[in-house]
């Protein structure tokens, strides 16, 4: 049994058709890129008429496998028969068309399959034949996928749009920075999976089955972003100023060129932009969010003290609790099957380093609705987001004689003008209401 010379013609045609159906044609027209929970079509060509192989083809199977050590035990290798009926709930293959020299087969990946790079093999009698390789991504178009997003305009914006805007500055002078996410440039998908591979090695986590879970993917990517881009803490003479970056792909490519050593330099908006590119590429709906006046490193306290000298110079050390004029993080869309139904939807995810007493230095994914409700016991890190946007900052003047005196305007509030790019336009959308109740309502009235 062999793949005939016609293979290239069929293979090329089917890749174009499949990638178009799976919304991946912008990634590649040469490599098969499909989304879970949705069938794709393959054609198996034979070097001579099929009836010559009838005995061998009585029991014919397909095998899919992913990860460094595929195993039937952990589900990273699955063998399933080619039949006349498919099954959308599991790996299955349905024979759609038969010809003397080829079969057309519809292959279905379940909506909870691990994402990743897969090999596809044909198993007939005692022989095995590698048919090819494909990449499997999350599927926001599939109702059974945890990242399902019902609104097509939002899918276009939060998955397929490669151009965006990041807001920064101050709440009274908001600046709009165009950004090229470039998540569909062909080499980016390979870089994203390299990033996952390295992240799992750092976590000493070799269980590829966890890649079916968008929470796991988000946390792995957030942990890795700070290994992709170094934080700027001083001068940038030995690297690029964070404000000079205009897109994610130069950063990701430079990271690979540096043999996966951190690129210099980034700050919160760079971390958020790179994470947005990676998650959109993998199929998780993601957007970049900016909040003006953000209480950083509060250790979940709702009170922050800032100290100034008599000339107005800030005395608070960088690592202590302080209020930033703005902060940029991400939101990613997913069902939270581990929590109450109302906590599904947008999840806040922050790759910027936090001075946490224990655990990872990133935060999230935290349900935005839980942040609004002040439900600080909810995973992951709702308490940090809640404190950052609800803290009161008390401002003190450190007099020359050592006496601390409250400033005339001694309190300022955090979490103002939380904004993101609106769907389908360049307008700035205020989403503060997603994070906070109006004054006098919700948790504040308790």
ABEGO torsion letter per residue (X at the ends): XBBBAAAAAAAAAAAAAAAAAAGAAAABAABBBBBBGBBBBBBBBBABBAAAAAAAAABBBBBBBBEABBBAAAGABBBBBBBABBBAABBBBBBABBBAABBBBBBBBBAABBBEBBBBBBBBEABBBBAEBBBBBBBAABAABAABBABAAAAAAAAABABBBBBBEBAABBBBBBBBAGAABAAAAAAAAAAAAAAAAAAGBABAAAAABAAAAAAAAAAAAAAABBBBABBAAABBBAAABABAAAAAAAAAAAGGBBBOBBBAAAAAAAAAAAAAAAGBBBBBBBBBEBBBGAGGBABBBBBBBAAGBBABBAABBBBBABBBBBBBBBBBAABBAAABEBBBBBABBBBBABEBABBOBBBAAAAAAGBAABOBGAAAAAAAAABBBBBBBBBAAGBBBBBABABBBBGBGBBBBBBGBABBBBAAAAABBBBGBEAAAX
